[in-house]
Structure formats: C-alpha cells, structure tokens
Amino acid sequence: MNYKEALKNPIFKIISQAAKDIGVDSYVIGGFVRDHILERGEHKDIDIVAIGSGIKLAKQVAKNLPNSPKVQVFKTYGTAMLVYEDMDIEFVGARKESYTQDSRNPIVENGSLQDDQNRRDFTINAMALSLSADSFGNLLDPFNGVEDLEHKIIRTPLDPDITYSDDPLRMMRAIRFATQLNFTIEAASLESIFRNKERIKIITKERIVVELNKILLSETPSVGFLLLEKTGLLEFILPELTALKGIDEVEGQTHKDNFYHTLEVVDNIAKNTEDVWLRWAALLHDIGKAPTKKFSKKVGWTFHAHEFVGSKMVYKLFKRLKMPLNEKMKFVQKMVFMSSRPIVLAQDMVTDSAVRRLIFDAGEYVEDLMILCEADITTKNPKRFKKYHKNFQVVRQKIDEVEARDHVRNFQPPVSGEEIMEAFDLKPSREIGQIKEAIKEAILEGDIPNEHEAAHQLMLKLGEKLGLKATL
Ligand code: CTP
C-alpha cells in the first residue's frame, strides 16, 4: 500500500533529503499515520523515527530548512523537536527498550524499525510510512494496524502484560482511544489492564490528568469512565466516584445509583458544552453524596449538605491530582456548591426574588450553572422530565427578564460605604455593613429597585432605625 497522499506536505521531502544527507532511513510513525487512515483531519504532531540518531536528523532537517528553526534537544530521552509552520515535529532514534520494574526510566539500545514498532503502545499507533526515496510513502504495518482500524480494535503489538507494564499510562491511553474513537479494547488487553491496574500508581498525576481530560472531552465520556471502573483503574484515580456506586435499601426504601447517574449527567452536558471545566463540574457534582448519605425512618435517604461537602472535596481532589488550584478549581467548586439551586426552582413556582438570588450568587456563571442543572435531569419519568425542562425554560426566561431590569449579575452596591459614612458622619463601623447588607437584601427581595435613589432613601430610613443622625 502506498500513502504518498499523506506525505504531500513539502516537509516530508525535506526530512527525506536530510535523512539521505546523513545516511539514515527515516519514517513517520504513530498518530499521524493513524489519523490519516481514519481521515480524522490533519495531525499536527508528527513523530519521526530515524534508524540512527534522531537528534542528528533533526539538526540536519533544521539546516536544510530555509529559516533554520531552533532544534530543542532532550538529551536524556535521545529525542529532538522542531516547529515547522503549525506542526510540532519530534525526532527519535529507533530503539530497543525495556523498562525497570519500579520506574519509567527506560534502558535504551539502538534498534531497527521493527524493534521500535514492537515497543509502541497499540497496533494502530505502530504503523509507519517510509520517507526513504526508493520506498517513499510505503506503509510498514507489521501488526495489521490497518485491519484493527477497520475492525475498530485496540490491541497491543506485544503481549499486553509487557506493553502495559513497560508504561502503565498505556492502560489509560487504551481507554482514552476507545472513548475518542469509539473502538473496542481487545479482551486480552482488558484483562491485562485489570491485572496490572495497580501499576498506575507509578505514573505521574499530570500524565493521568491529560488522559482524563481527553476522555472528558470526548463525545460520550461515559464510555471511558465505565471502562476505567470495569478495569479497576478508577478506584486508584478517582475513588470519590467509585464511592458513589451502588444502591442501598433500608426498609424497602432505595436511592438512585449516583455513579451511573453522574455518568449520564456527563454525557448530557457533553452535548451542550466543550468547556472541560464545566464537564469536570458535571463529573464531580454529586461526590459529596457518598460521605453525607444517611437513612432516617422519617424522611428516608438524605444527602444533607452534600453540595457543600462536595465543593470541599473538589479542592482535595484537584490537589491530589496536581490540577490547577486557581480560578478553574474555584469555578468547579462553585458549580458543585450551587448544583441543586436551579432544580429547586424548577420544582416549585419560580418567583422573581428566587431568580434574583440565583443570579446574585452565581454571578457570571449563571449560564454555566443552568447548563449543568439541565444536564442533571436524568429522571426516567417522562412526565417529570418534561415538567423540569419546561420549568427550566421559565427560569431561563426569568433570568433574562430580571437581569435586564435589576442588573444583579455583577452586583455593585448602589450605595457605597463612603456615602453611608458621609450621610451619618460615621467612622468605619459595624452599622455601615448592616446598612449595606439590608439594602442588598431589599433589592434581592424586590422591595426596592436596584437604583441609587431608592437605595439612598432606604439608607436614611435604616440609619434612623439604628438611631443615627443624618448630616443633612
Ligand atoms: N506512544 C507509545 N506509548 C505511550 C505514548 C506514545 O507507544 N505511552 C507512541 C505511539 O506510537 C503514539 C506515539 O508514541 O502514536 C505518539 O504519542 P502521542 O503524541 O502521545 O499520541 P498520538 O498517538 O499522536 O495521539 P494523540 O495526539 O491523540 O494523543
């Protein structure tokens, strides 16, 4: 099979010539080849294997390019990288590799193309296209990766126990590719992941999170989380989620399985947002339910304050996984903390003041919160399903109306602390806070409009009540 079409970008001829200049063979390998055959659009990360020194080849390519781009050399790994137009091109020498049991540090020896292909993760990622002049565009596919692409199968080139133990992150990569591409992981591989699951512990959190994010950003993330659960990996990575599994029954009363519910919510939200943080919020919105679950004869199952507990758990989880502890984390916390607010509105009559409070508390994230809460509707009762969605439409409409009138989204007190001090000739004191709070409450309740004049009048009244004397 010839794949010249895949190599029509002039860079491949340039690499081919540079390889000839230094007397080595070279190949494009991995994701670029896979995605070309899958017609997934152009793959911008290009991996080149040299049968010899990858670093030398990279330097020669840079030399032959008109603008002589900078070559980044990673000596410890024996790799080099350069950027050409919008492509990241990585060069590596073909290797025979084995890994030590307890670390990721490989013992590296020079090898042939076949050696290099043997040590790749999956058959579909081990396909190479020749860049040598006499075989330019020829496909080298020793493990029938093309067939596996056709049959949509994830399979390792070697015994899966060897491939996964060489780099345990590949267990997550298998699941990530299965989720992204809608492929099946071969049974032997799946069993091997189950056997080797504990080895995930030696992988850095950062690499794990990269895969989690890719699973979350897939069209149907539940595919990946179900596989992570089935193979036992999830217990090591996100025990907060596995803790949500199961249905308890006491005196004939049950609650829903919050793990499967969560996955439904994540799939629902994936249809409405590409924002990975909002997807994280969907994944974590119920994690507080495991530690707060209680049964009482009077009310049955409760998860009292699970939103508050859940939002605290978000911080610990982000910290453990070395995820950013910045405004993204705070956003996820806020979504988890507020995740039950709109549904309460949707169950009852929607009052203006309740909507105003929602906008006030959610601030700029009110739309995100609505998206999360709509995704949270997983009731199998069609009547209720319809009713909640309809009520959410009413809530959305009210949000627009109330916001247009009252502007509480990025609430700024209409009367400032300085104005209050001046009006009553006060020094900084508790009364100022009390007056400000009472004005805000009056606005949120709808007792006064969110306008300066009305707020000023109320301030005077409140001051009088507190026994303060107006200066004018
Ligand atoms: N690879 C591997 N084992 C890993 C990571 C990568 O064998 N743990 C190999 C595979 O051949 C892979 C190539 O290195 O195709 C490039 O890896 P990477 O850029 O991480 O993935 P891609 O396959 O390019 O796919 P994507 O860009 O979707 O992550």
Residues whose N, C-alpha, C, O or C-beta is under 5 A from the ligand:
A	BS01	CTP	G30 G31 R119 R120 D121 N125 A126 D167 R170
